[in-house]
């Protein structure tokens, strides 16, 4: 997440002083170190960081570990089962297999721990995957890590064997050595959190609640805290990791066998995370639908919208509208998913109906691909508006400008929105449209494409058109440019909706209630002993979960990890710009 969304974790921790937090952040590395640290509030006890996807913890030591015969046998058993679960038929977006056999035995064993009761079909394969995953985690805990084993030739051979069994998907059976090496490398990287030392009674096991701020591999620490220590798991997703994987691994990015096996892995992992979470908190209905298709129980889902700092946009939102009535504004990250090409073609149609119209494109390119796309868009603008691009008109008459926040014409984000009569979103792929919420907080009328959570965010306060349809986009923009009263009415309604649904305050209040709900329904067993070591069953009453300090009584002592004060939340998080700004709660 970027912008205000990237700060939601920090705002949540600071907004809940009645809870104690330990932060566990994945992805902490040199860029985060160079960015410096921020002061932590009193409710944060400690911060632990790891970089398992850039420089895995104990990688050198783990590679040097020589597994004994018994450990090698355990690894072959569990990794073979995991590979077999991936090759047990194509996994759909719902996270289900097609029930085809794979030669490794379809009956799930009942001695593999949590969630391994015998079942058939898709449930059997889900349980089989879970048994293998937790078996590998237990092996990593017993032997000091998995990195060396996951990188070994034995892992590739086990994966190959699973692909060759009767009933495996045709694309998997066609996998060649380069494909198997690619899949094995991806699995090794995704499973690195299994080798962390965060799962003891004095770490994640000491929490009352583990809040994972993303799904997929980033939720593995929380999943293992639940498996090893029975700590309830809360998973928040503002963007579905499974969907992100599908989008990133298209036909041009990998061979069919690689796509099939990795889709199976991420689908099975998503299903397991959703099955084991005490509650899921998607950021919008679009994400919620994905979670339900992946097997999540709708009774354990609570939609919690991201919260933005409304005060930042208050001056613009409450001031009279002084925007140029002919200006369209686009704000965002420049990349192909934003479909600026369609926007430029649409603006060419707008200029035919409204010759005074201007389009301001304000945003930073997203990496090298974004830079290339920005260059392509500049060239297209020059082609569509040749007279203006060649300087035939006076300075300031160019109808299309490409700017960045901080430029003289766009000094701040609120002022950028204030400069436009209409704010446009032209994306073909979108999760939760934060720029749309920012425009709404600024009281701006909007025209958006119907993607992701756009309709859910807009409600009836803006115009929505199909994606990749320049003509429809142009017609909607012209309609609002010609009707100032309608723009004003829609802008006021949009600001009221955003203040009601999408502020930091409502986000914090929602999570406060969710924390208390989970702690009350899924308490972690805590044991208090007297000086002789005899359990005191009523020494930690329900009052220990109110925001006051309590003691265990005279002559009693608490076992490690027992905190008789405010509820403690620990979590595993996805890669973050800073361990305190986007980490683990």
C-alpha positions as CSV (number, residue, x, y, z in Angstrom):
1,X,0.0,0.0,0.0
2,X,1.1,3.5,-0.6
3,X,0.1,7.0,0.4
4,X,-2.4,7.2,3.3
5,X,-3.2,3.5,3.0
6,X,0.4,2.7,3.9
7,X,0.0,4.5,7.2
8,X,-3.1,2.6,8.4
9,X,-1.2,0.2,10.6
10,X,0.6,3.1,12.3
11,X,-2.6,5.0,12.8
12,X,-4.3,1.9,14.2
13,X,-1.6,1.2,16.8
14,X,-1.5,4.9,17.9
15,X,-5.3,5.1,18.0
16,X,-5.7,2.1,20.4
17,X,-3.8,3.1,23.6
18,X,-6.0,0.7,25.5
19,X,-4.3,-2.3,23.9
20,X,-0.6,-3.4,24.1
21,X,1.2,-4.2,20.8
22,X,4.3,-6.0,19.8
23,X,5.1,-5.4,16.1
24,X,6.5,-8.1,13.8
25,X,7.4,-6.8,10.4
26,X,8.5,-8.8,7.3
27,X,10.5,-7.2,4.6
28,X,12.5,-4.9,6.8
29,X,15.8,-4.2,5.0
30,X,18.3,-1.6,3.8
31,X,15.7,0.8,2.2
32,X,13.8,0.8,5.5
33,X,16.9,1.4,7.6
34,X,17.9,4.3,5.3
35,X,14.5,5.8,5.8
36,X,15.1,6.0,9.6
37,X,12.8,5.1,12.5
38,X,9.8,6.8,14.0
39,X,9.1,7.2,17.7
40,X,6.8,4.5,19.0
41,X,3.9,5.1,21.3
42,X,3.9,3.7,24.8
43,X,1.5,0.8,24.0
44,X,4.2,-0.8,21.7
45,X,6.3,-3.2,23.7
46,X,8.9,-4.2,21.1
47,X,9.5,-4.4,17.3
48,X,10.9,-7.5,15.6
49,X,11.9,-7.4,12.0
50,X,13.0,-10.0,9.4
51,X,13.8,-9.9,5.7
52,X,12.8,-13.4,4.6
53,X,12.1,-12.4,1.0
54,X,15.3,-10.5,0.5
55,X,17.9,-12.0,2.8
56,X,16.4,-14.9,4.7
57,X,17.3,-15.0,8.4
58,X,20.0,-17.6,9.2
59,X,20.3,-18.4,5.5
60,X,24.0,-19.2,5.6
61,X,23.7,-21.3,8.8
62,X,20.6,-23.0,7.4
63,X,22.4,-24.0,4.2
64,X,25.2,-25.4,6.2
65,X,22.9,-27.6,8.3
66,X,23.2,-31.2,7.4
67,X,19.9,-33.0,8.0
68,X,20.2,-36.5,9.4
69,X,18.5,-39.4,7.9
70,X,15.3,-39.1,10.0
71,X,15.1,-35.3,9.2
72,X,15.6,-36.0,5.5
73,X,12.8,-38.6,5.6
74,X,10.5,-36.1,7.4
75,X,11.2,-33.5,4.8
76,X,10.6,-35.9,1.9
77,X,7.3,-36.9,3.4
78,X,6.0,-33.4,4.1
79,X,7.3,-31.7,0.9
80,X,6.1,-34.7,-1.2
81,X,2.6,-34.3,0.3
82,X,2.7,-30.5,-0.3
83,X,3.7,-31.1,-3.9
84,X,1.0,-33.8,-4.3
85,X,-1.6,-31.4,-3.0
86,X,-0.6,-28.9,-5.6
87,X,-0.8,-31.5,-8.4
88,X,-4.2,-32.9,-7.3
89,X,-6.1,-31.1,-9.9
90,X,-6.4,-27.5,-11.0
91,X,-7.2,-25.1,-8.2
92,X,-9.8,-22.5,-9.1
93,X,-10.2,-19.0,-7.7
94,X,-12.4,-20.7,-5.1
95,X,-9.4,-22.6,-3.8
96,X,-10.9,-26.0,-4.6
97,X,-9.4,-29.0,-6.5
98,X,-11.2,-31.0,-9.1
99,X,-10.9,-34.1,-7.0
100,X,-8.6,-36.0,-9.3
101,X,-6.2,-38.5,-7.8
102,X,-2.5,-38.0,-7.7
103,X,-1.0,-41.3,-6.5
104,X,0.1,-40.1,-3.1
105,X,-3.0,-41.2,-1.3
106,X,-6.1,-39.0,-1.0
107,X,-7.1,-39.8,2.5
108,X,-5.9,-37.1,4.9
109,X,-4.3,-38.6,8.1
110,X,-5.7,-37.8,11.5
111,X,-2.4,-37.4,13.3
112,X,-1.1,-34.3,11.4
113,X,-2.4,-31.7,13.8
114,X,-4.9,-29.0,13.2
115,X,-7.4,-29.4,10.4
116,X,-6.3,-32.9,9.3
117,X,-9.4,-34.9,9.9
118,X,-10.2,-37.4,7.1
119,X,-12.3,-36.1,4.3
120,X,-12.8,-36.4,0.6
121,X,-12.6,-34.3,-2.5
122,X,-11.6,-30.6,-2.2
123,X,-11.7,-30.7,1.6
124,X,-9.3,-33.7,1.6
125,X,-6.8,-31.8,-0.6
126,X,-7.1,-28.7,1.5
127,X,-6.4,-30.8,4.7
128,X,-3.6,-32.6,2.9
129,X,-2.0,-29.2,2.1
130,X,-2.4,-28.1,5.7
131,X,-0.9,-31.2,7.1
132,X,2.1,-30.8,4.8
133,X,2.5,-27.2,5.6
134,X,2.4,-27.6,9.4
135,X,4.7,-30.7,9.1
136,X,7.3,-28.5,7.3
137,X,6.9,-25.8,10.0
138,X,7.5,-28.4,12.8
139,X,10.5,-29.7,11.0
140,X,11.9,-26.1,10.6
141,X,11.4,-25.6,14.4
142,X,13.1,-28.9,15.3
143,X,16.0,-28.6,12.9
144,X,16.6,-24.8,12.9
145,X,15.3,-24.0,9.4
146,X,14.2,-25.2,6.0
147,X,16.1,-23.0,3.5
148,X,18.8,-25.6,2.6
149,X,16.3,-28.4,2.2
150,X,13.9,-26.3,0.1
151,X,16.8,-25.4,-2.2
152,X,18.0,-29.0,-2.5
153,X,17.9,-31.3,-5.5
154,X,15.6,-33.6,-3.5
155,X,12.9,-30.8,-3.4
156,X,13.0,-30.6,-7.2
157,X,12.8,-34.4,-7.6
158,X,9.8,-34.6,-5.2
159,X,8.1,-31.9,-7.2
160,X,8.8,-33.7,-10.4
161,X,7.4,-37.0,-9.0
162,X,4.2,-35.3,-8.0
163,X,3.8,-33.8,-11.5
164,X,4.2,-37.1,-13.2
165,X,1.6,-39.1,-11.4
166,X,-1.7,-40.1,-13.1
167,X,-4.4,-37.5,-12.6
168,X,-2.1,-34.5,-12.4
169,X,-3.2,-31.6,-14.6
170,X,-1.9,-31.9,-18.1
171,X,0.0,-28.7,-17.9
172,X,1.8,-30.0,-14.7
173,X,2.7,-33.3,-16.4
174,X,4.3,-31.3,-19.2
175,X,6.7,-29.5,-16.8
176,X,10.3,-29.5,-17.8
177,X,13.4,-29.1,-15.6
178,X,13.5,-25.3,-16.0
179,X,9.8,-25.1,-15.0
180,X,10.4,-27.3,-11.9
181,X,13.4,-25.2,-10.9
182,X,11.3,-22.0,-11.2
183,X,8.5,-23.5,-9.1
184,X,10.8,-24.9,-6.5
185,X,12.6,-21.5,-6.1
186,X,9.2,-19.7,-5.7
187,X,8.1,-22.2,-3.0
188,X,11.4,-21.8,-1.2
189,X,10.9,-18.1,-1.1
190,X,7.3,-18.2,-0.1
191,X,7.9,-20.7,2.7
192,X,10.8,-18.8,4.3
193,X,8.6,-17.4,7.2
194,X,8.4,-21.1,8.4
195,X,12.1,-20.8,9.4
196,X,11.7,-17.7,11.7
197,X,12.1,-18.1,15.4
198,X,9.0,-16.1,16.3
199,X,6.7,-18.9,17.4
200,X,7.8,-19.5,21.0
201,X,5.9,-18.7,24.2
202,X,7.8,-15.4,24.6
203,X,7.1,-14.2,21.1
204,X,3.9,-14.6,19.1
205,X,2.8,-17.4,21.5
206,X,2.5,-14.8,24.2
207,X,-0.2,-12.8,22.4
208,X,-3.9,-12.7,23.0
209,X,-4.5,-12.0,19.3
210,X,-2.4,-12.1,16.2
211,X,-3.4,-9.5,13.6
212,X,-1.9,-10.2,10.1
213,X,-2.1,-7.1,7.9
214,X,-2.1,-9.1,4.7
215,X,-3.0,-12.6,3.4
216,X,-0.9,-15.0,1.4
217,X,2.7,-15.9,2.5
218,X,2.8,-12.8,4.7
219,X,0.1,-14.4,6.9
220,X,2.2,-17.5,7.6
221,X,3.6,-16.2,10.9
222,X,0.1,-15.6,12.2
223,X,-1.0,-19.0,10.9
224,X,1.8,-20.8,12.7
225,X,1.2,-18.9,15.9
226,X,-2.3,-20.3,15.8
227,X,-1.0,-23.8,15.0
228,X,1.7,-23.9,17.7
229,X,0.2,-21.7,20.4
230,X,-3.5,-21.6,19.7
231,X,-3.4,-17.8,19.3
232,X,-6.5,-16.5,17.4
233,X,-5.7,-15.0,14.0
234,X,-7.2,-11.9,12.5
235,X,-6.5,-11.2,8.9
236,X,-6.9,-7.9,7.2
237,X,-6.8,-7.6,3.4
238,X,-7.2,-4.4,1.5
239,X,-6.0,-6.1,-1.6
240,X,-6.4,-9.9,-2.2
241,X,-2.9,-11.5,-2.4
242,X,-4.3,-14.4,-4.5
243,X,-5.7,-11.9,-7.1
244,X,-2.4,-10.0,-7.1
245,X,-0.6,-13.3,-7.9
246,X,-2.9,-14.1,-10.8
247,X,-2.4,-10.6,-12.2
248,X,1.4,-10.7,-11.9
249,X,1.9,-14.2,-13.4
250,X,0.2,-13.8,-16.8
251,X,0.8,-15.9,-19.9
252,X,3.8,-13.7,-20.9
253,X,5.5,-14.0,-17.5
254,X,5.8,-17.8,-17.1
255,X,5.2,-21.2,-18.7
256,X,1.8,-22.9,-18.4
257,X,3.2,-25.5,-15.9
258,X,4.7,-22.8,-13.7
259,X,1.4,-20.8,-13.7
260,X,-0.6,-24.0,-12.9
261,X,1.5,-25.1,-9.9
262,X,2.0,-21.6,-8.4
263,X,-1.7,-20.9,-8.8
264,X,-2.4,-24.1,-6.9
265,X,0.0,-23.2,-4.1
266,X,-1.4,-19.7,-3.6
267,X,-5.0,-21.0,-3.9
268,X,-4.4,-23.7,-1.3
269,X,-2.6,-21.2,1.0
270,X,-5.4,-18.7,0.7
271,X,-7.9,-21.4,1.6
272,X,-5.9,-22.4,4.7
273,X,-5.5,-18.9,5.9
274,X,-9.2,-18.1,5.5
275,X,-10.3,-21.4,7.1
276,X,-8.1,-20.8,10.3
277,X,-8.7,-17.1,10.8
278,X,-11.0,-16.3,13.7
279,X,-12.2,-13.3,11.7
280,X,-11.4,-11.7,8.3
281,X,-11.6,-8.0,7.7
282,X,-11.6,-7.2,4.0
283,X,-11.3,-3.5,3.1
284,X,-14.2,-3.7,0.7
285,X,-16.9,-5.9,-0.8
286,X,-14.8,-6.7,-3.8
287,X,-12.1,-8.3,-1.6
288,X,-14.9,-9.9,0.5
289,X,-16.2,-11.7,-2.6
290,X,-12.8,-13.1,-3.4
291,X,-12.4,-14.4,0.2
292,X,-15.8,-16.1,0.1
293,X,-14.9,-17.8,-3.3
294,X,-11.7,-19.0,-1.6
295,X,-13.7,-20.8,1.1
296,X,-14.0,-18.1,3.8
297,X,-17.1,-18.5,6.0
298,X,-19.2,-15.4,5.5
299,X,-20.1,-15.4,9.2
300,X,-16.5,-14.7,10.0
301,X,-16.1,-11.7,7.7
302,X,-16.4,-8.1,8.8
303,X,-15.8,-5.4,6.1
304,X,-13.7,-2.6,7.5
305,X,-13.0,0.2,5.0
306,X,-9.6,1.9,5.1
307,X,-9.4,5.2,6.9
308,X,-8.0,8.4,5.6
309,X,-7.1,11.6,7.4
310,X,-10.1,13.7,6.7
311,X,-8.5,16.8,8.3
312,X,-5.9,16.9,5.5
313,X,-8.6,17.7,3.0
314,X,-10.9,19.7,5.1
315,X,-9.8,23.1,3.9
316,X,-10.5,22.3,0.3
317,X,-13.6,20.3,1.0
318,X,-15.2,23.0,3.1
319,X,-14.1,26.0,1.0
320,X,-16.2,27.4,-1.9
321,X,-15.5,25.7,-5.2
322,X,-13.1,28.0,-7.1
323,X,-11.8,25.3,-9.6
324,X,-11.4,26.0,-13.2
325,X,-14.8,24.8,-14.6
326,X,-13.1,23.4,-17.7
327,X,-10.4,21.3,-16.0
328,X,-10.3,17.5,-15.6
329,X,-7.8,16.1,-13.1
330,X,-6.4,12.6,-12.9
331,X,-4.3,11.7,-9.8
332,X,-2.5,8.4,-9.2
333,X,0.4,6.1,-9.8
334,X,1.3,6.0,-13.5
335,X,1.3,2.4,-14.8
336,X,-0.6,0.4,-17.5
337,X,-3.3,-0.7,-15.1
338,X,-4.5,3.0,-14.8
339,X,-5.2,3.0,-18.6
340,X,-4.2,6.5,-19.3
341,X,-4.3,5.6,-23.0
342,X,-8.1,5.3,-22.9
343,X,-8.3,8.5,-20.8
344,X,-6.3,10.4,-23.5
345,X,-8.5,9.1,-26.3
346,X,-11.6,10.0,-24.2
347,X,-10.2,13.5,-23.7
348,X,-9.8,13.9,-27.5
349,X,-13.6,13.3,-27.7
350,X,-14.2,15.7,-24.8
351,X,-12.3,18.5,-26.7
352,X,-14.7,18.1,-29.6
353,X,-17.7,19.0,-27.4
354,X,-15.9,21.3,-24.9
355,X,-13.0,23.1,-26.7
356,X,-11.8,24.9,-23.6
357,X,-11.4,21.6,-21.6
358,X,-8.0,20.8,-20.1
359,X,-6.6,17.5,-18.7
360,X,-4.1,17.5,-15.9
361,X,-2.4,14.1,-15.3
362,X,-0.7,14.2,-11.9
363,X,1.3,11.3,-10.6
364,X,4.6,9.4,-10.2
365,X,5.5,6.5,-12.5
366,X,5.7,3.1,-10.9
367,X,9.2,1.9,-11.6
368,X,10.8,1.3,-15.0
369,X,7.6,0.0,-16.5
370,X,5.8,3.1,-15.3
371,X,8.5,5.4,-16.8
372,X,8.1,3.6,-20.1
373,X,4.3,3.9,-19.9
374,X,4.5,7.6,-19.1
375,X,6.7,8.1,-22.2
376,X,4.2,6.3,-24.3
377,X,1.4,8.5,-23.0
378,X,3.3,11.7,-23.6
379,X,3.9,10.5,-27.2
380,X,0.2,9.7,-27.6
381,X,-0.8,13.1,-26.3
382,X,1.5,14.8,-28.8
383,X,-0.1,12.7,-31.6
384,X,-3.6,13.4,-30.5
385,X,-3.1,17.1,-30.0
386,X,-0.3,18.0,-32.5
387,X,-1.0,21.7,-32.8
388,X,-0.8,22.2,-29.0
389,X,2.2,19.9,-28.6
390,X,4.1,21.8,-31.2
391,X,3.6,25.1,-29.5
392,X,1.2,26.6,-32.0
393,X,-1.0,27.9,-29.2
394,X,0.2,30.3,-26.5
395,X,1.8,29.2,-23.4
396,X,-0.8,27.6,-21.1
397,X,-3.1,26.6,-23.9
398,X,-1.7,23.0,-24.1
399,X,-4.8,20.9,-23.2
400,X,-2.9,18.0,-21.6
401,X,-0.2,18.4,-18.9
402,X,1.9,15.8,-17.1
403,X,2.8,16.8,-13.6
404,X,4.0,15.6,-10.2
405,X,3.0,16.5,-6.7
406,X,5.3,19.3,-5.7
407,X,5.4,21.0,-9.1
408,X,4.4,24.7,-9.1
409,X,1.0,23.9,-10.6
410,X,0.5,21.0,-8.1
411,X,2.2,22.0,-4.8
412,X,0.2,19.7,-2.6
413,X,-2.3,16.8,-3.0
414,X,-5.4,18.7,-1.7
415,X,-4.6,21.7,-4.0
416,X,-4.3,19.4,-7.0
417,X,-7.8,18.1,-6.4
418,X,-9.0,21.6,-5.8
419,X,-7.8,22.6,-9.2
420,X,-10.2,20.3,-11.1
421,X,-13.9,20.7,-11.7
422,X,-14.1,16.9,-12.2
423,X,-11.7,14.2,-11.0
424,X,-11.4,11.2,-13.3
425,X,-10.4,7.5,-12.6
426,X,-9.8,5.5,-15.7
427,X,-8.3,2.2,-14.3
428,X,-8.9,-1.3,-15.7
429,X,-7.6,-2.9,-12.5
430,X,-8.3,-1.4,-9.0
431,X,-8.5,-2.6,-5.5
432,X,-9.8,0.1,-3.1
433,X,-9.6,3.4,-5.0
434,X,-7.9,5.7,-2.4
435,X,-7.6,8.6,-4.9
436,X,-11.3,8.5,-5.3
437,X,-11.9,8.8,-1.6
438,X,-9.4,11.7,-1.5
439,X,-11.4,13.4,-4.2
440,X,-14.6,12.8,-2.4
441,X,-13.2,14.3,0.8
442,X,-12.3,17.4,-1.3
443,X,-15.9,17.6,-2.4
444,X,-15.2,16.9,-6.0
445,X,-17.5,15.3,-8.5
446,X,-16.0,12.2,-10.1
447,X,-16.1,10.1,-13.2
448,X,-14.8,6.5,-12.7
449,X,-14.6,3.2,-14.4
450,X,-16.5,0.3,-12.9
451,X,-13.6,-1.8,-11.5
452,X,-12.7,-3.1,-8.1
453,X,-14.5,-1.4,-5.2
454,X,-15.3,1.8,-7.2
455,X,-19.1,1.4,-7.1
456,X,-19.0,0.5,-3.4
457,X,-17.0,3.6,-2.6
458,X,-18.9,6.0,-4.9
459,X,-22.4,4.9,-4.1
460,X,-24.6,7.4,-5.9
461,X,-22.3,10.3,-5.6
462,X,-20.5,10.1,-9.0
463,X,-20.7,8.8,-12.5
464,X,-19.5,5.3,-13.3
465,X,-18.8,3.9,-16.8
466,X,-17.4,0.6,-18.2
467,X,-13.6,0.3,-18.3
468,X,-11.8,0.5,-21.7
469,X,-14.6,2.6,-23.1
470,X,-13.3,6.0,-24.1
471,X,-16.5,7.2,-25.6
472,X,-18.5,6.5,-22.4
473,X,-15.8,8.1,-20.3
474,X,-15.9,11.2,-22.6
475,X,-19.7,11.5,-22.5
476,X,-19.7,11.3,-18.7
477,X,-17.0,14.0,-18.4
478,X,-18.8,16.3,-20.8
479,X,-22.1,15.9,-18.9
480,X,-20.5,17.1,-15.7
481,X,-18.4,19.9,-17.3
482,X,-21.7,21.3,-18.8
483,X,-23.6,21.1,-15.5
484,X,-22.0,23.1,-12.6
485,X,-25.1,22.6,-10.3
486,X,-24.9,18.9,-10.7
487,X,-21.2,18.9,-10.0
488,X,-21.7,20.9,-6.8
489,X,-24.5,18.6,-5.7
490,X,-22.5,15.4,-6.4
491,X,-19.4,16.8,-4.7
492,X,-21.3,17.7,-1.5
493,X,-22.8,14.2,-1.4
494,X,-19.5,12.6,-2.0
495,X,-17.8,14.5,0.8
496,X,-20.6,13.5,3.2
497,X,-20.3,9.9,2.3
498,X,-16.5,9.8,2.7
499,X,-16.7,11.5,6.1
500,X,-19.3,8.9,7.2
501,X,-17.5,5.7,5.9
502,X,-13.8,6.3,5.1
503,X,-12.1,8.1,8.0
504,X,-9.4,7.0,10.3
505,X,-11.7,7.3,13.3
506,X,-14.3,4.8,12.0
507,X,-11.4,2.4,11.0
508,X,-9.9,2.5,14.5
509,X,-13.3,2.1,16.3
510,X,-14.1,-0.9,14.1
511,X,-10.9,-2.7,15.0
512,X,-11.2,-1.9,18.7
513,X,-14.6,-3.7,18.7
514,X,-13.2,-6.6,16.7
515,X,-10.2,-7.1,19.0
516,X,-12.5,-7.3,22.0
517,X,-14.8,-9.7,20.2
518,X,-12.1,-12.1,19.3
519,X,-10.4,-12.0,22.7
520,X,-13.7,-12.7,24.4
521,X,-14.7,-15.5,22.1
522,X,-11.2,-17.1,21.6
523,X,-9.2,-16.6,24.8
524,X,-5.7,-18.1,24.8
525,X,-5.2,-20.5,27.8
526,X,-3.2,-18.8,30.5
527,X,-2.0,-20.6,33.6
528,X,-1.1,-18.9,36.9
529,X,0.9,-21.0,39.5
530,X,1.4,-20.4,43.2
531,X,4.9,-20.7,44.8
532,X,4.6,-24.4,45.0
533,X,3.7,-24.7,41.3
534,X,0.0,-25.5,41.9
535,X,-2.4,-24.0,39.3
536,X,-4.6,-21.2,40.5
537,X,-7.6,-21.5,38.1
538,X,-9.4,-18.3,39.0
539,X,-6.3,-16.0,39.4
540,X,-6.8,-14.4,36.0
541,X,-10.4,-13.2,35.9
542,X,-12.2,-11.5,33.0
543,X,-11.3,-8.2,34.5
544,X,-7.7,-8.6,33.3
545,X,-8.9,-7.6,29.9
546,X,-10.0,-4.1,30.9
547,X,-7.6,-1.2,30.4
548,X,-6.3,-1.3,34.0
549,X,-3.4,-3.0,35.8
550,X,-4.3,-6.1,37.8
551,X,-2.1,-8.6,39.7
552,X,-2.3,-12.3,40.2
553,X,-2.7,-12.0,43.9
554,X,-0.3,-12.5,46.8
555,X,2.2,-15.3,46.4
556,X,1.3,-16.0,42.8
557,X,3.5,-15.9,39.7
558,X,2.7,-15.9,36.0
559,X,4.0,-18.2,33.4
560,X,6.0,-16.6,30.6
561,X,3.8,-14.8,28.2
562,X,1.0,-14.1,30.6
563,X,0.1,-10.4,30.6
564,X,-2.6,-9.6,33.1
565,X,-3.1,-6.1,31.8
566,X,-4.5,-4.8,28.6
567,X,-5.1,-7.2,25.7
568,X,-1.9,-7.8,23.7
569,X,-2.0,-8.0,19.9
570,X,0.9,-9.5,18.0
571,X,0.9,-10.0,14.3
572,X,2.8,-11.1,11.2
573,X,2.9,-8.5,8.5
574,X,3.7,-8.2,4.9
575,X,6.7,-6.2,3.6
576,X,6.4,-2.7,4.8
577,X,8.1,0.7,4.3
578,X,8.8,0.9,8.0
579,X,8.2,-1.6,10.9
580,X,6.2,1.0,12.7
581,X,4.3,2.4,9.8
582,X,3.1,-0.8,8.2
583,X,3.9,-3.8,10.2
584,X,2.5,-6.4,12.4
585,X,-0.1,-5.6,15.0
